[in-house]
Amino acid sequence: MTVTLRQGRPEDLGAIVRLEEAAFAGDRFSRRQLWHLLNRAHALTLVAEDEHGALLGYGLLLFRRGSSRVRLYSFCVHPTARGGGIGRRLLEALEAVARERGGERLELEVRVDNRVALGLYRRAGFRLRRWLDDYYADGCAGWQMEKTLVAPCEGRVV
Ligand SMILES: CC(C)(COP(=O)(O)OP(=O)(O)OC[C@H]1O[C@@H](n2cnc3c(N)ncnc32)[C@H](O)[C@@H]1OP(=O)(O)O)[C@@H](O)C(=O)NCCC(=O)NCCS
């Protein structure tokens, strides 16, 4: 399977709604919320699609005017496509886009019981920042995590 990453478009709305339904048990974005996010100037979506144009995953970044902090607001891979490296590729591409657009810090929230996502984020260099009590609709707590984004050439000893 060939997986391509590209920027999301308003016409991806239906496929992203279906992806959210398949990927998350609760706390999903509604079609209406996703429509606004896909059409919002301060949001950027990256999607992963297969060679037939089927959406396998997506991630959404929120930028704040006048701020170098970027929020990873939604991020998922279709259950049938997990474990093959798509999540990791998407995350790396989202970090790169955030950095290219002037982001210096990437923040996200994750359920404390989401072992796979927590492991992925930690190995990608995110650190735990704040415990979020009763953060999700079912009462589950969350972790706020953050990563300092460093340009590829920074920090290299020459
Ligand atoms: C989290 C998620 C996006 C990861 O996507 P993915 O395509 O399966 O991720 P990858 O295949 O790139 O694997 C990422 C890492 O997790 C590990 N992993 C993946 N599935 C795993 C599993 N079932 N058990 C243990 N480890 C697993 C991989 O080994 C990999 O490890 P690495 O970082 O050392 O390479 C996906 O599981 C998902 O959509 N989950 C539901 C939605 C969600 O939780 N989103 C995040 C909200 S904060």
The ligand as a Tripos MOL2 file, in Angstrom:
@<TRIPOS>MOLECULE
LIG
   48    50     1     0     0
SMALL
NO_CHARGES

@<TRIPOS>ATOM
      1 C1         -2.4700    6.8270   18.1460 C.3       1 LIG1
      2 C2         -2.6210    6.4470   16.6690 C.3       1 LIG1
      3 C3         -2.8530    7.6950   15.8430 C.3       1 LIG1
      4 C4         -1.3120    5.7590   16.2120 C.3       1 LIG1
      5 O1         -1.4400    5.4940   14.8170 O.3       1 LIG1
      6 P1         -0.6810    4.2590   14.1260 P.3       1 LIG1
      7 O2         -0.7070    4.4420   12.6660 O.co2     1 LIG1
      8 O3         -1.1850    2.9810   14.6700 O.co2     1 LIG1
      9 O4          0.7940    4.5290   14.6770 O.3       1 LIG1
     10 P2          2.1350    3.8260   14.1570 P.3       1 LIG1
     11 O5          1.8610    2.5960   13.3980 O.co2     1 LIG1
     12 O6          2.9710    4.8890   13.5380 O.co2     1 LIG1
     13 O7          2.7780    3.4180   15.5440 O.3       1 LIG1
     14 C5          3.2410    4.4010   16.4290 C.3       1 LIG1
     15 C6          3.9570    3.7320   17.5810 C.3       1 LIG1
     16 O8          2.9830    3.0690   18.3890 O.3       1 LIG1
     17 C7          3.2790    1.6940   18.4740 C.3       1 LIG1
     18 N1          2.0120    0.9790   18.3900 N.ar      1 LIG1
     19 C8          1.0880    1.0930   17.4210 C.ar      1 LIG1
     20 N2          0.0440    0.3050   17.7050 N.ar      1 LIG1
     21 C9          0.3360   -0.3040   18.8730 C.ar      1 LIG1
     22 C10        -0.3590   -1.2250   19.6900 C.ar      1 LIG1
     23 N3         -1.5620   -1.6890   19.3680 N.pl3     1 LIG1
     24 N4          0.2420   -1.6220   20.8400 N.ar      1 LIG1
     25 C11         1.4470   -1.1600   21.1950 C.ar      1 LIG1
     26 N5          2.1500   -0.2770   20.4550 N.ar      1 LIG1
     27 C12         1.5990    0.1320   19.3160 C.ar      1 LIG1
     28 C13         4.1590    1.3800   17.2820 C.3       1 LIG1
     29 O9          5.0120    0.3060   17.5300 O.3       1 LIG1
     30 C14         4.9230    2.6700   17.1170 C.3       1 LIG1
     31 O10         6.0330    2.6870   17.9870 O.3       1 LIG1
     32 P3          7.3210    3.6300   17.6950 P.3       1 LIG1
     33 O11         6.9300    5.0220   18.1040 O.co2     1 LIG1
     34 O12         8.3740    3.0470   18.5730 O.co2     1 LIG1
     35 O13         7.6170    3.4950   16.2360 O.co2     1 LIG1
     36 C15        -3.7680    5.4270   16.4650 C.3       1 LIG1
     37 O14        -3.5900    4.3580   17.3620 O.3       1 LIG1
     38 C16        -5.1600    6.0080   16.6620 C.2       1 LIG1
     39 O15        -5.7270    6.5990   15.7600 O.2       1 LIG1
     40 N6         -5.7270    5.8430   17.8660 N.am      1 LIG1
     41 C17        -7.0980    6.3040   18.1540 C.3       1 LIG1
     42 C18        -7.1910    7.8000   18.1300 C.3       1 LIG1
     43 C19        -6.1990    8.4090   19.0860 C.2       1 LIG1
     44 O16        -5.9580    7.8630   20.1600 O.2       1 LIG1
     45 N7         -5.6450    9.5450   18.6980 N.am      1 LIG1
     46 C20        -4.7400   10.2870   19.5380 C.3       1 LIG1
     47 C21        -5.5530   11.1810   20.4150 C.3       1 LIG1
     48 S1         -4.5040   12.1580   21.4690 S.3       1 LIG1
@<TRIPOS>BOND
     1     1     2 1
     2     2     3 1
     3     2     4 1
     4     2    36 1
     5     4     5 1
     6     5     6 1
     7     6     7 2
     8     6     8 1
     9     6     9 1
    10     9    10 1
    11    10    11 2
    12    10    12 1
    13    10    13 1
    14    13    14 1
    15    14    15 1
    16    15    16 1
    17    15    30 1
    18    16    17 1
    19    17    18 1
    20    17    28 1
    21    18    19 ar
    22    18    27 ar
    23    19    20 ar
    24    20    21 ar
    25    21    22 ar
    26    21    27 ar
    27    22    23 1
    28    22    24 ar
    29    24    25 ar
    30    25    26 ar
    31    26    27 ar
    32    28    29 1
    33    28    30 1
    34    30    31 1
    35    31    32 1
    36    32    33 2
    37    32    34 1
    38    32    35 1
    39    36    37 1
    40    36    38 1
    41    38    39 2
    42    38    40 1
    43    40    41 1
    44    41    42 1
    45    42    43 1
    46    43    44 2
    47    43    45 1
    48    45    46 1
    49    46    47 1
    50    47    48 1
@<TRIPOS>SUBSTRUCTURE
     1 LIG1         1 GROUP 0 **** ****
